[in-house]
Structure formats: C-alpha cells, structure tokens
C-alpha cells in the first residue's frame, strides 16, 4: 500500500509544530521578560535546539526505520523497559495533552470573535470532527493535512504582512541588546520561558511517528525533519517580531489569545474579530496533525505489548482504535484540566522522553547499530550535545520552580515502570503455562 509522500510528511511536521505554543506562550514570557532582544533570543535558542534535535532524530530514524518515534528508538537503543515507558507516555499524555491544548486554544480564539460560545464544547466538537475525518482513510488524512498546512502557512505570512504594513499603533521595538539583557539571558526567568518556547517547537519529530508509512524513509526522513524545522523556525521569529510590533507588551501579559490581542491593537475591534477567526482556523491543522500522527505510535505499541493490544486494530491502513482512544483522552483533558498545568506537565514529561532519545545517537554509534545507514548527524558530536544541554537545563528549572507538575510527571513515569513489570510477569506466566507439559492422564 502506498505510504505518505515526503511533502505530506513535512506538512505533518510543520502542522504539529505551528499551533498552540506560538499563539499563546508570549503572554506568559512577558510576565518576567520585557526585552524584545531577549524574547527574540528565546525563540532563536528554541529553534536551534529543535534543529539540533531534528538532526539527531534524522540519524536515529535512518538507523532504526520503523514507525513509533521515541518508543521505537528507546526500546532498540536501551532496553524494552525504556521503550515501554516512552510508549506509556505516548498512550497517556504524549499526544492527547497537546491535542487538548491546541483545541482549547482554537476555542479561545473563536470565542474572542464570537462572544458567548461555550469554549469547552467547541474544543470537544473540533476533536470529534477531526477524529471522524482521520478514521476514514489514509488518503483522506494525507490530502486534508497538506491542504490545511499550506493554508496555515499562508495565513501566518498574511497576518505578519498586514501587521507590518497597516498596524494603526505600531510599537517602537529594538532587537539590539540593552543594559541588563545579559543577566536575563542566564536567569531563571529565561529558563522558565524556554519551557514554553520548547513546547511551541514540539513536533519537529512528528515524521518519525509515521516512518514506516513514508516513501523511502531512510532517504527522505532527514530532509523532512530538517526542512520542516527550518520552515517553522523562520515563521516563529517572524511572528514574534510582528506580535511585538503590533501591540504593547503590557496588553499581552498573561493572555492566551495573543494573536487576537495584537490584531485588536493593530486593526481595531472589528478587524480583530475577523483576524481572530482566521487564526482559529490555523489551529485546526495542529489538532488534525496530532490526530493523524499520534495514533501511529499507539498502534505500534499495541502490536508489541498484549496489554495495549486493543490499540493495534487497523482498518484500510488506518489505526482506528488508536485514534478513538487518543481523542477520548484529549477530550478528558479538555474537560478536566487547566491550560498552563497541562502545558508544563506534558512539556516536562515529553522533554525527558526526547532527552533520552537524542542521547541514543551516542549509544547507537558506540554499539554500531544500523551502521548501514548513510545519514550521519551534521555537526556530531556537538549537535546532540547542544540539544541535551538546553533540554536538561529546562527540566532542572521545572523541577525547582514548578515541582508539583514535575513530580506528577515523574510519578507517571514510575507508574509506567510498574505497569511494565506487571505486564511482563503476566506474559511470562502465560508462556510458562503454555509450555508446561500436561499432566499424565490416568
């Protein structure tokens, strides 16, 4: 059966990345940082970190070509337990939480345009509609994702152009460093803000989740991961400069619907309503991409572990059961969780996941696994080291400054270990019972 084309896979990468984080996180960053230079450096550092991660993942995917992302990488690099924990994270929050956040943001932007609509109901409705669409067929999923991603990128460029050309009250901003900026760059506030930025860049690894369904993955995956990340990095820098130019920083502090706030100041209330609606449409692509990519990981986990066998069901090449399961969890997050807690909690756990995956590049080279692959990480060994350093730095700051979310995340990982032990013991007992000779008949 024909797989996803490189263009579709790159669209999935771009759509996974461009979504909740870029349209919400600036408000949280401005609570502690009011320097345009430092804000720009945040997004530049986050982009370079994501690019280093993508370069490292490209080698992992070339050496270990199979759908599943970190689940596949960790299981084959370290131990089945590491892969199981990664899969456990994917099953519980890895995709459901970001899907919920994107849907919540969609509803926030839409409600800013149409006052009085129920945010929770709108977010849940979006997840349900896209779930049905992606359950139809692989061709429908791929075609819909390409169209929606092209529309998203086009709308972002249009938004930036309109702010740059027609902003009614443009702000005077300087991207050059000011006195005190050097201290901010190495402060706890910068590290905490980098959590939101790294979350915004989450998704650069999305193509590895469907590696087994991409045409010629060993050749195309490096180009897909690197190309998609560079496109998003450029879009993010452009968007943040537009945000800072279009509205005063004080007006954006603590706000989720940043794009609407900027449009309100730049064009007026009526135009802002139209722009808020347009921005909400872009977030549909993000929810769609996660609904497409995430269940492929759950499917692979279901194929390997009997505990999750219910996730392995496929119809017409589509993991329908996994899609339904992930969407159900996303709806649960929407109904019960708060935006910021979901973001930090999921960002912490997913950061640990990717940290060990990138570390696997060194392990694979040492163990000489997948040596037949022709792709090697550009800038090795420095490139993976940059990603590991920045990620570890942010994880430590989350543990210190947001201990509640961090310890809940560590508890989730511990629960995965316990489930693995119970699962493997049950499988071992079944094997022993199967192979035990039958008692002699009298």
C-alpha positions, 0 to 999 in steps of 0.5 A, spaced: 500 500 500 502 506 498 505 510 504 505 518 505 509 522 500 515 526 503 511 533 502 505 530 506 510 528 511 513 535 512 506 538 512 505 533 518 511 536 521 510 543 520 502 542 522 504 539 529 509 544 530 505 551 528 499 551 533 498 552 540 505 554 543 506 560 538 499 563 539 499 563 546 506 562 550 508 570 549 503 572 554 506 568 559 514 570 557 512 577 558 510 576 565 518 576 567 521 578 560 520 585 557 526 585 552 524 584 545 532 582 544 531 577 549 524 574 547 527 574 540 533 570 543 528 565 546 525 563 540 532 563 536 535 558 542 528 554 541 529 553 534 536 551 534 535 546 539 529 543 535 534 543 529 539 540 533 534 535 535 531 534 528 538 532 526 539 527 531 532 524 530 534 524 522 540 519 524 536 515 529 530 514 524 535 512 518 538 507 523 532 504 526 526 505 520 520 503 523 514 507 525 513 509 533 518 515 534 521 515 541 518 508 543 521 505 537 528 508 538 528 507 546 526 500 546 532 498 540 537 503 543 536 501 551 532 496 553 524 494 552 523 497 559 525 504 556 521 503 550 515 501 554 515 507 558 516 512 552 510 508 549 506 509 556 507 516 555 505 516 548 498 512 550 497 517 556 499 524 555 504 524 549 499 526 544 492 527 547 495 533 552 497 537 546 491 535 542 487 538 548 491 544 548 491 546 541 483 545 541 482 549 547 486 554 544 482 554 537 476 555 542 479 561 545 480 564 539 473 563 536 470 565 542 474 572 542 470 573 535 464 570 537 462 572 544 458 567 548 460 560 545 461 555 550 469 554 549 469 547 552 464 544 547 467 547 541 474 544 543 470 537 544 466 538 537 473 540 533 476 533 536 470 529 534 470 532 527 477 531 526 477 524 529 471 522 524 475 525 518 482 521 520 478 514 521 476 514 514 482 513 510 489 514 509 488 518 503 483 522 506 488 524 512 494 525 507 490 530 502 486 534 508 493 535 512 497 538 506 491 542 504 490 545 511 498 546 512 499 550 506 493 554 508 496 555 515 502 557 512 499 562 508 495 565 513 501 566 518 505 570 512 498 574 511 497 576 518 505 578 519 504 582 512 498 586 514 501 587 521 507 590 518 504 594 513 497 597 516 498 596 524 494 603 526 499 603 533 505 600 531 510 599 537 517 602 537 521 595 538 529 594 538 532 587 537 539 590 539 541 588 546 540 593 552 543 594 559 541 588 563 539 583 557 545 579 559 543 577 566 536 575 563 539 571 558 542 566 564 536 567 569 531 563 571 526 567 568 529 565 561 529 558 563 522 558 565 520 561 558 524 556 554 519 551 557 514 554 553 518 556 547 520 548 547 513 546 547 511 551 541 517 547 537 514 540 539 513 536 533 519 537 529 519 529 530 512 528 528 515 524 521 518 519 525 511 517 528 509 515 521 516 512 518 514 506 516 508 509 512 513 514 508 516 513 501 523 511 502 524 513 509 531 512 510 532 517 504 527 522 505 526 522 513 532 527 514 530 532 509 523 532 512 525 533 519 530 538 517 526 542 512 520 542 516 524 545 522 527 550 518 520 552 515 517 553 522 523 556 525 523 562 520 515 563 521 516 563 529 521 569 529 517 572 524 511 572 528 514 574 534 517 580 531 510 582 528 506 580 535 511 585 538 510 590 533 503 590 533 501 591 540 504 593 547 507 588 551 503 590 557 496 588 553 499 581 552 501 579 559 498 573 561 493 572 555 492 566 551 489 569 545 495 573 543 494 573 536 487 576 537 490 581 542 495 584 537 490 584 531 485 588 536 491 593 537 493 593 530 486 593 526 481 595 531 475 591 534 472 589 528 478 587 524 480 583 530 474 579 530 475 577 523 483 576 524 481 572 530 477 567 526 482 566 521 487 564 526 482 559 529 482 556 523 490 555 523 489 551 529 485 546 526 491 543 522 495 542 529 489 538 532 488 534 525 496 533 525 496 530 532 490 526 530 493 523 524 500 522 527 499 520 534 495 514 533 501 511 529 505 510 535 499 507 539 498 502 534 505 500 534 505 499 541 499 495 541 502 490 536 508 489 541 505 489 548 498 484 549 496 489 554 495 495 549 493 490 544 486 493 543 490 499 540 493 495 534 486 494 530 487 497 523 482 498 518 484 500 510 491 502 513 488 506 518 489 505 526 482 506 528 482 504 535 488 508 536 485 514 534 478 513 538 482 512 544 487 518 543 481 523 542 477 520 548 483 522 552 484 529 549 477 530 550 478 528 558 483 533 558 479 538 555 474 537 560 478 536 566 484 540 566 487 547 566 491 550 560 498 552 563 498 545 568 497 541 562 502 545 558 508 544 563 506 537 565 506 534 558 512 539 556 516 536 562 514 529 561 515 529 553 522 533 554 525 527 558 522 522 553 526 526 547 532 527 552 533 520 552 532 519 545 537 524 542 542 521 547 541 514 543 545 517 537 551 516 542 549 509 544 547 507 537 554 509 534 558 506 540 554 499 539 554 500 531 547 499 530 544 500 523 551 502 521 548 501 514 545 507 514 548 513 510 545 519 514 550 521 519 548 527 524 551 534 521 555 537 526 556 530 531 558 530 536 556 537 538 549 537 535 546 532 540 550 535 545 547 542 544 540 539 544 541 535 551 544 541 554 538 546 553 533 540 554 536 538 561 537 545 563 529 546 562 527 540 566 532 542 572 528 549 572 521 545 572 523 541 577 525 547 582 520 552 580 514 548 578 515 541 582 508 539 583 507 538 575 514 535 575 513 530 580 506 528 577 510 527 571 515 523 574 510 519 578 507 517 571 513 515 569 514 510 575 507 508 574 509 506 567 515 502 570 510 498 574 505 497 569 511 494 565 513 489 570 506 487 571 505 486 564 511 482 563 510 477 569 503 476 566 506 474 559 511 470 562 506 466 566 502 465 560 508 462 556 510 458 562 503 455 562 503 454 555 509 450 555 508 446 561 507 439 559 500 436 561 499 432 566 499 424 565 492 422 564 490 416 568 
